[in-house]
Every structure is written in C-alpha cells, then in structure tokens.
C-alpha cells in the first residue's frame, strides 16, 4: 500500500469519486454517503491508501475552531476513517491513522479529536474524554438543532504539550465529524 496526503484543494474529481465509493462500500447505504467523500463537511486534508491504482483506505482531517469552556482551540478533527472490507485486518487503518496524526502535528492544532471505538484508537494514543459537548445535529444532509450532552465515543490525542481539560464544556461550533 502507498499512502498519499492530499490537500482538499488538490483532490481530483476521480479521487474524490473513488473515496465516495469507498465510503459507500465500507459503511453501507445506511450511512448516507451516497457517493460523497465526506458526510457533513469537506476535510482540509485527505490521507489516502492506494493499492494497484485503487483507493482502498481513507482518513479525513479537518481543522476546526472549537471552544473548551472559554478557551478557543484549534483541533484536527478526524473523520471518515475507512478501509475497504477486502483489506481490513492487515494494519492499513493504523498506518493511515499514524500518517493522519503526523499530518495533524504539522498544523496549528493543539489536539486531534475523533469519535470512535477505544479498542481501535487507544493504541494510537487517543483517550476517551467525559466532556459535555455542544454541537449542531444533522438530518438529511442539513443542520437541524443545537444539542448538548455527552458522547461516550469522544476521543482526544494531545499533539503537543497542552493538557486536555476533561472538565471543560466543549462547543464544537458546528456538527460532529
């Protein structure tokens, strides 16, 4: 497998479509990607796994301005982590995530954040966090309501020396990713 880091502005139409196909294959029709390479918002950077000219893995990294209590933060929001079912279980997802973390470290982000299963992401250094979140819910590809609550799958990885405040209320200033 070859890994390529592609800024969103340099993403070709063909690669965008191939990632959309991967999303549909990896997550199924119920996930409502419908051929798109993103669920709610486009990413800033794509980490793409290729094999024999085919997209077989993907991680999206989106820079987000959020608030932790009264403190503004920039985070690297990680989403759309997918590996084609025929290539799962061979470390590809971990390799893509390691590259996404390295890419995030080269940005102004203080933390990488995602929503996922601890068994998959804890080995990469992510830790579950109990913070209350405020975010915008989405339905049928459109924003709906402002929601406040906890989400058990919130995971955070410090990208530098700043410590995460697990007591701060987090405003994502937009949708989940």
C-alpha positions in Angstrom: 0.0 0.0 0.0 1.1 3.5 -0.7 -0.1 6.4 1.4 -0.7 9.9 -0.1 -1.5 13.1 1.8 -3.7 15.2 -0.4 -4.8 18.8 0.5 -8.6 19.2 -0.3 -7.9 21.9 -3.0 -5.7 19.3 -4.8 -8.2 16.5 -4.7 -9.0 15.4 -8.2 -12.6 14.6 -9.2 -11.6 11.0 -9.9 -10.0 10.5 -6.5 -13.0 12.3 -4.8 -15.3 9.9 -6.5 -13.2 6.9 -5.6 -13.2 7.9 -1.9 -17.0 8.3 -2.2 -17.3 4.7 -3.5 -15.0 3.5 -0.6 -17.3 5.3 1.9 -20.4 3.6 0.5 -18.6 0.2 0.4 -17.1 0.5 3.9 -20.1 2.0 5.7 -23.1 0.8 3.7 -26.2 2.5 2.4 -27.5 3.4 5.9 -24.6 5.8 6.4 -25.9 8.0 3.6 -22.7 8.9 1.9 -24.4 8.4 -1.4 -21.2 8.6 -3.4 -19.8 11.6 -1.5 -16.3 11.5 0.0 -17.5 13.2 3.2 -20.5 13.0 5.4 -21.2 16.6 6.6 -18.3 18.9 5.7 -15.3 18.6 3.5 -11.9 18.0 5.0 -8.8 20.1 4.7 -6.5 17.1 4.1 -7.1 13.6 3.0 -4.8 10.7 3.9 -5.4 8.1 1.1 -4.3 4.5 0.9 -3.7 3.2 -2.6 -3.0 -0.3 -4.0 -2.6 -1.0 -7.7 -4.2 2.3 -8.6 -7.3 1.8 -6.4 -8.3 3.8 -3.3 -8.5 1.2 -0.5 -8.3 3.4 2.6 -9.0 6.9 3.7 -8.8 9.3 6.7 -10.1 12.9 6.6 -8.5 15.6 8.7 -10.4 18.9 9.2 -9.1 21.9 11.1 -11.8 23.1 13.5 -12.1 26.1 15.8 -13.8 25.0 19.0 -14.2 26.3 22.5 -13.2 24.4 25.7 -15.0 26.4 28.3 -14.0 30.0 27.5 -10.7 28.9 25.8 -10.6 28.9 21.9 -8.8 25.9 20.5 -7.9 24.7 17.0 -8.2 20.9 16.7 -7.6 18.4 14.0 -11.0 16.7 13.6 -10.5 13.2 12.3 -13.3 11.5 10.4 -14.3 9.2 7.6 -11.8 6.6 8.7 -12.4 3.7 6.2 -10.6 0.7 4.8 -12.1 -1.4 2.1 -13.5 -4.6 3.6 -11.2 -6.8 1.4 -8.1 -5.1 3.0 -9.2 -4.9 6.7 -7.2 -6.5 9.4 -3.7 -6.0 7.9 -2.8 -2.8 9.7 -3.8 -0.4 6.9 -6.1 1.6 9.1 -3.4 2.0 11.8 -0.9 3.1 9.1 -3.4 5.7 7.7 -4.1 7.0 11.2 -0.4 7.3 12.1 0.0 9.4 9.0 -3.1 11.5 9.8 -1.6 12.1 13.3 1.7 13.2 11.8 -0.1 15.4 9.4 -2.1 17.0 12.2 1.1 17.7 14.2 2.3 19.8 11.3 -0.8 22.1 11.7 -1.7 24.8 14.3 -3.9 22.2 16.1 -3.4 21.5 19.8 -5.3 18.2 19.7 -6.6 15.5 17.4 -10.2 14.6 18.1 -12.4 11.9 16.8 -15.5 9.9 17.7 -14.7 6.2 17.7 -14.2 2.9 19.5 -11.4 2.9 22.2 -10.2 -0.5 21.1 -9.2 0.9 17.7 -7.9 4.3 18.7 -6.4 3.9 22.2 -3.3 2.1 20.8 -2.6 5.2 18.8 -2.6 7.4 21.9 -6.3 8.6 21.9 -8.1 8.7 25.2 -11.8 8.7 26.0 -12.9 12.0 27.4 -16.1 12.7 29.5 -16.6 16.3 28.4 -20.1 17.6 27.8 -20.4 18.7 24.1 -22.5 21.3 22.3 -22.9 20.7 18.6 -25.2 21.1 15.7 -27.2 17.9 14.7 -27.8 17.0 11.1 -30.6 15.2 9.3 -30.9 14.6 5.5 -27.6 16.4 4.9 -28.8 19.6 6.6 -28.2 21.2 10.1 -31.1 20.8 12.5 -30.8 21.5 16.2 -28.2 22.6 18.7 -27.6 19.6 21.1 -25.8 19.4 24.4 -24.8 16.2 26.1 -22.0 13.7 26.4 -20.9 11.2 23.8 -19.1 8.2 25.1 -17.0 7.8 21.9 -15.3 11.2 22.2 -11.5 10.6 22.0 -8.7 13.1 22.2 -5.0 13.0 21.5 -2.7 15.9 22.5 -0.5 17.0 19.6 1.9 19.0 21.8 2.4 19.8 25.5 -1.0 21.3 26.1 -3.1 19.2 28.5 -6.7 18.4 27.7 -9.2 19.7 30.3 -11.7 16.9 30.8 -13.9 19.2 32.9 -14.4 21.9 30.3 -17.6 22.1 28.3 -16.8 21.7 24.6 -18.5 23.7 21.9 -17.7 22.1 18.6 -19.0 25.3 16.9 -20.7 23.1 14.3 -21.6 19.5 13.6 -19.9 16.3 14.8 -17.3 14.9 12.4 
